[in-house]
Amino acid sequence: MNRPTAAFAATCAISLLLAASPSGQAPAAPASPAATDANQDAVRTRNAATFEAVWTTVRDTHWDPTLGGVDWPAVRAELLPRAEAAADDAALRVVLMDALGRLKQSHFTIIPGELSAATEDEPANTPGAANTTSDTPASTPSTDAPRAGDNTPDQPAATPAPRPTRVAREGHCGATVSFMARAGATNLWDAVVTAVEPGSPAEKAGISPGMRVAAIDGRPLGERLPPGDGLERYERAQVAYALTTADPGTTRTWRIEPIGAEGSDVPVTYAADERPHSKFGSLPSLPTELTWRHLDQTERERWGGGNHEIGFIRFNIWLIPVARPFDQAMDTLRTADGIVIDLRGNPGGIGAMAMGIAGHFTPQISDLGEMRTRDTTLHFNTNPRRVSTTGVAVQPYTGPVAILVDDATASTSEIFAGGMQYLGRAKVFGERTAGAALPAIMLPLPNGDVFLHAVADYRLPNGNALEASGVKPDNARPYNRADYAREGDPALAEAVRWIAAQPTAVR
């Protein structure tokens, strides 16, 4: 079996994609009883082989041989018969996820074969990271991402059955929603709008930060959500994300309640996600975008930035196509008085990229933390960047750095934010992160699906785990609805004020 590498993938974006629709093929002629029996035997055999592949992989590759006290043989005895009896892949996945749920850890999931096999942008978009700011023209860097075999154990890939056409939930409304504990209630949550993209369907519908979303299509929100402050934050974030996505063209009625005003029903029509997509290994084709700019005068004045030049970089996933645009952004923003890196909603991606991105801000090689497998330890050391994209000698940026996070910030994003915070090289603002930070690799399964499974724990240099705990921001206090209504973006506002107060940012 190959030793796990530092390149691992996050599951947050995956779990929010829809499964595929029917293939549209004409129904086959009725099979004879003998053929039906043979087919059922074949399905049972394939189901059993798939379950055994998942169960054995967890037993043999989990970094903790005790699996945290889970009786893994008992799980097999209980669920293998159910797996064998599953009528189709969808039913089998339910059984597999039941087994994996017993571990109570992130980065254990089954990726449907039809999603993992989907190619980049079918067929409209070109892979790459788009930059849509005025600072620099759009960029389409190299997309030479590792193939699935780069991170999978040495087991032969099964020949998958014909797969139906993919239908992904690629419609978005442009609003970001977060669940906040409801004051005076137990295990009840308010769905609060925390951001709205300019020109988006949500903005056109009159939705703005600080509003409560009481219901969508008459269905109340904030009930029956998992309570707790561990991985439950990550689960609630997934539910909140699902509310903001749908098939393009879908119209839903949002019941919105501004602070101190009566609620109203507004129609929101979800628009197609036109961002470029990229593939990494057996993960689905995912939107991949990086943007950068200087905060404008209106933003600086609103949030107390004065005449300070403040750079802003945002990217939505850690995949190869964002690497060169990030380098180009740093070439443009290197003289800024401070830089804000926005990782809100970023579910992670290729773990090794954290070392290179952190190298833009660390003059010396520094330790972000370590990945611990069952028998090895791999340190994530920063790689100081001393050459620009044009080949000019430069020094890593030494000005103030602020990182924005929320409860959907996961995996590689947590490794980067937590490591930079630990080094004292950045301040973190926003909401506590997902706490889903386990390095994982991918394994093809006999039924054509892909098993994404964690193979290591991740710890900061001081030994603190990020899994379940997440990264705690440096806010003066947690933000509430009033903060979002008043400032629009309280995390960015606090980051701007902090940068402006730093001696190195004073002109």
N, C-alpha and C positions, 0 to 999 in steps of 0.2 A: 504494500500500500504506500502511496506517495505520502511524504511528510507534508502536513498542511502548510501553506504559504501564508504570507501576510495579506494576500489579496482575498478578501471575503466579501460577501454581499449581504445587503439588508433585506428584510422581509416586509417592511411596512408598506412599501408601494405595491408589492405583489398581492398582498391579502385583500387589497381594495379593488382589484381588477375582477371583472366578471368572467365567469366561465363561458364556454363557447355555445353558439346556437346550433341547432340541427344542421346537418350537412346539406340538406336539400336534395339528396339523392332519392330516386324512386324506391318505394319499399320493395324488399326482396320477396320472392315467391315463398309461400309457406313451406317450412322445412318438414321433412318426414319425422316421425317420432324418434327413429334411430339417430337421425342427424341432430335433432334437438338434444337428445341425451348426450351425444358426443360433444356438442357445443357447450353444454352445461358443465361437463367434466373438464373441458379445456378452460372454461372461465374459473372454475374452482381451483384448478391447478395454478393458473396465472395469478389469481388473487392470493393464494397461499404463498407463492414465490415472492410476490410484492411485499406482503406483510413481513415475511421472514427477512427480506433484504433490509427493510426499515428497522425491524427489531434487532437484528444482529449488528447492524451498523452502529446503533446507539450503544449497544452493549460493548462493542469493541473499540469505539473511538471517542466516547464521552471522556472529558478530562478527569472526571471524578468516577473512579471504578465503582463506587457505591451508589452513584446516581442520586446523591442527596438523600439516601434512605428509601428510595422507591423500590418496591419488590418487583423487579422487571420480569422474572420468570412467571410470577403470578399474573402480570399484565398479559403476557403471551397466552397463558392457559385460558384466561377469560375471553380475550378478544380474537384469537386466531380462528375459532369456529365462526364468529360473526363475519370476519373478513372473507373466509371461504364462501360463505353464503351470500355475500353481497351480489346484487343483481347486475350492477354496472360499476364503472369507475367512480361515478359520483358517490354512490353508496359506500364503496370501498374507502374513499377519501375520508368520509365521516368516521369510519372505524379507526383509520390510521391517525387522524387528528385527535380522537379520543385517547388513543395510546400516548401520543406525544404530549397531550395536555396534562398527563399525570406528572410530567417532569417540572411543570410550572416554571419554564424558562423561555426566553425569546429565541428566535432564529431556529426553530424547529417547525417546518411546514412542508406541505406537499404542493408543488407547482403543477397544475394540470398540463398534460403534454401539449394540448393545443395552444396554450399560452407560451410555453417555453420554446415551441417550434416556430412561433410567429416571427417573421423577419422585420427588419427595421422599416417603419413607415410604409404601410401597405395601401397605396403605392405613392402617396403624395409627397411626403417630406424626405429631405436628404439628411442623413445623420450628421451630427455636428453640434456645436454649441453656438447659438445665435447671440450676438450682442446687439441690443437694440437701442443703445444710448447714443448721445451726440458726441461723446468723447472720442469715439473711434468707430470705424465702420464694422459691419458684420464680419464675423470670422468663422470659417469652417475648417478646423484643424484636422489632423490625422485621426482616424477612428480605428487604429490597429489595436483593438481590445483583445485580451486573452480569450482563447476558445474554451469551451466547456471542459475539455480534457485537461486543461492546465491545472484545474483545481479539483479533479475528481479522482477517487481511488482507482486502482488498477483492476477494474472489473469490466468485463465486456458489456457494451451497451446492448440493450434489448432492441429488437426490431419492433417499432411501435405500430399499432394498428392504424388504418387510415383515420385522419383527424378531421373534425368538422372545421368550418370557417370560424375564425375568431371574431367575437363581438366584445369590444372593450368599452368600459364606461369612460369615454373620452370627451364627454361634455362637462363643462364647468360653468359656474355662475359668477366667479370672481370674488366671492366672499370667503373669508376664513372664519370658522366658528370654533369656539372652545367651550368646554363644559366647566362651569364654576359651581362650587358648592352653594346651594341655596341657603340664604341666611335664615336661621331659625328652624331648619328642617333637617331630618336625618336621611341620608342616602337619597336625597333629591338634588337635581342639578339644573342649573339654568344654562341654556345654549346661548352664548353671547357672541355677537359679531365682533371680532378683534381686528379685522382689516378688510378693506374693499379696494379692488383694483380700479384705477381710473378707466372710465369708458366701458366697464364690464356690465353684463346684464344686471348684476346686483346693484351697481350704482345707478343705472338707468331706472331701476325699480324703486329708487329712493332709500335703499338700505345703506346705513352708515355705522361706523364703529360705536360700540356701546349699546346698540339695540339688542333686546332679547328676542330670540326666535321662539315663540311659544308653541308653534305647531307648523307642520308642513303637510299640505293636503288634508288638514283636519286631524292629523295624528299628533298628539302632544309629545313634546320632546323632554328629555331629562329624567324619564322614569325607567326603572329596570336596568340601570347601568351598574357595572361592577363597582362596589365600594372599595376603598383602600387607597394606599399611597405608594404601592410598589408598581408592578407591571400593569396594574389596573389603570394607571394614568395613560399608558400606551394604548390600552384597549379603548378607553374613552375617546382618545384622540382619533383612533381609527373610525369610530362611529361618527364623530364630528366631521371627519373628512368625507365619509360616505354621503352625508347630507348635502354636501356642496358639489357632488358629481352625479351625472346621469347620462343617458344617451343623448347625443346632440339633437337639439330641436325639441326636447322634452320641456313642457311647461308645468311648473308646480306652483301652488299657492302657498306663500309664506305668510304666517301670522306674525307680524313684527310689533314690538312694544318699545317705543323710545322711552327714555327716562322721564318720568313726570307727565306722560301724555297717554292718551287712549291708544289702544292697539288697532291695527288695521290689517286687512288682507291685501297682499300685492302679488301679482303674477310674476314669476321669474322663469324666463326661457333660457335653458342651458345652451351655451355656444360650444362649437367644436374646439378642441385643444389643438392649436396649429403649431405648437412648438415642435422642433425637430426631435426625432427619437433615435435612441441608440440601443444596441444589444451588448450584453456582457454574459458570456458563457450561455447557460441554459435559462437565464432569467428572461422574462418577457421583454419585448421592446418597450422602452420607457422614455417619457419626455425628458429631454436633457437640455438645460439652458443656463447660461451665465450672463449676467448683465453687470455693468459698472458705470459709475458716473460720479460727478461732484454734487454734493447737496447744493441746491440753489439758494439764493438770498432769502426767499420767502421761508424756506424750511429752517435755515439758520436763525433767522430772526424769531420765528415762532418758538423754537426750542432752545434759545439762549446760546446759539453758536457764534453770535457776533459776526466778525469778518474773518473767522477762521476757515481755512480751506479744509474741508472734510470729505474724504473719499468714501464711497459706498459700493460694496461688492455683494452680489447675491447670486447663489446658484442652488439648484434644487436637488442635485444628486451627485455623488462622487463617482463619476465615470470618466474614462479617458478623454472624451471630447471637451471637458471643461478645463483640462490642465493648461493647455497653451493660452486660451483666453484669460485665465487667471494670471499667468505670467505677463501677458500684454496689459492687463489691468494694472498690475504693479508697476510696469514701466511708465504708465500714464500717471499714476497716483503717488509715485515715490516721493514727491515733494510736499505732499499734503501734511497738514498739521496733525491729522489723526485719520485713522481708517476704521470703518465699520464693516464687519463681515456678517451678513445675514444668513443664518442657517435654519431659520424657522421653517418647519415643514419638511426639512431635508432628512430623508430616512436613512442615509448612509450610502454605502456602495463599496468601492475598492479601498480596503483599509490602508494599503501601503501609500496611497496618495496623501494621507495626513502628514506623513513625514516630509514630503516635498513641499506641500503648501506651507507647513509650519516653518520650513527653512527660509521663507521670505522674511521672517520676523525674528530669527534667532541667529545672532552673529557667530555663536559657537554651537558645536554639536550638543544637543540637549536631549534628555530622556523624557518622552511623553508618557511612557508606561510600558507594560510588558504583556505579552500573550502567553498564557501557560497552557500547554497541552498536557496529556497524560504523562509524557516523558521528556518534553522539551520546553524551553523558555526562549521566546523571541522578543528582543527589545525593540521598541519603536523609537529610533533615534532621528532627530531632525537632520535635514540635509541643507545647511546654509547655502543660499542662492547668491552667487557672486558674479553672475554673467546675465545680462539682459537678453531679451529675445533677438536683439540685433547684434549680439556678440560683444557688447560693450561691458567692460568691467564695472561692477556696481557692488554696493554693500547691502546686506539685508536691512530692511526698514527698521528703524529704532524708535519711531514715534509711538504715541498711544494707539492701542488696538482695542476695539470693543467688538464682542461677538454677541449676536442676538439669537436667542433660542426659544423654543416653546415645547409643549408636551408631545409634539410630533417630531422633534429633533432626536434622531436615534443613531445608533451604531457608529459608523466612522465619524459622523458629526459630533457625537459625544466624546469619542476618543480625542478629536482635535480640540474641542472646546474645553474638556476637562484637563487635558494635558497643558494647554496654553494657560489656563487659569492656575494650575498647580505651579507652573514655572514662574508665575507672576508676570507673564508677558502679555496678558490680556485680562480685561474685565468682562464678565458675562452678565447680560441683561435679558430679562424676559421671564418666562415661566420655567419651572423645573423640567428637565428633559425626560424623555421616555423611559430611560433605564433599560434599554434593549441594546446591549453592547457586547454581544458574544460573537467572536469570529466563527464563520461558518463556511462550509464548502458544499458542492453539489454532487449528487449521485444519480445517474439514470436508473430508473426502476424497470422491472420486467413488463409492466403494463404500459410503458411509454411516458409515465409521469416522471417528475424530477423531485428528489428528496433534498431539500436544503436543511442542513443540520449543523449545529454548533459543535466544534471540536476543541474549543479552548475557552478559558476564562480570560477576562481582561482586567488588569489592575493598574491603577496609577502608580507612580514611583514610590509613594508612601504606603502602598499595599491596599489602599481603599478600592473596593469594587465599584464599577459603574452599573453593572446589572442590577435592576430593580431600584437602586438608589438614585441613579441619574446624576446629572450635574446641577448643583444648586446655584442659581444666579446670584450676582452681587447687588441686587436691587436694594434700595433703601427699605422697601416693603413690597409685598405682593400687590399687583395691580387689580383694580376692580372695574366695574362697568363705568363708573363716573370718570375714571382715568382715561378710558378709551373714548368716551364721548367728548371729554374736554380736550385731550391732546391728539386724538386720532391714532397715534402710535407711541404709547408711553415708553416702550422699551427703547426705541430710537431716540425719543426726546431725552431720556435719562442718559443714554450713551453720548449724545451730542453735548449735553451739559458737563458730563464728566470729562470729555476730551478738551472742551474749552477751558476747564479748570486746571489742566495739567501744565506744569512749568514748561515742558517741551513744546506745548502748543501755543504759548504766548508769543506773539510776533514782536 
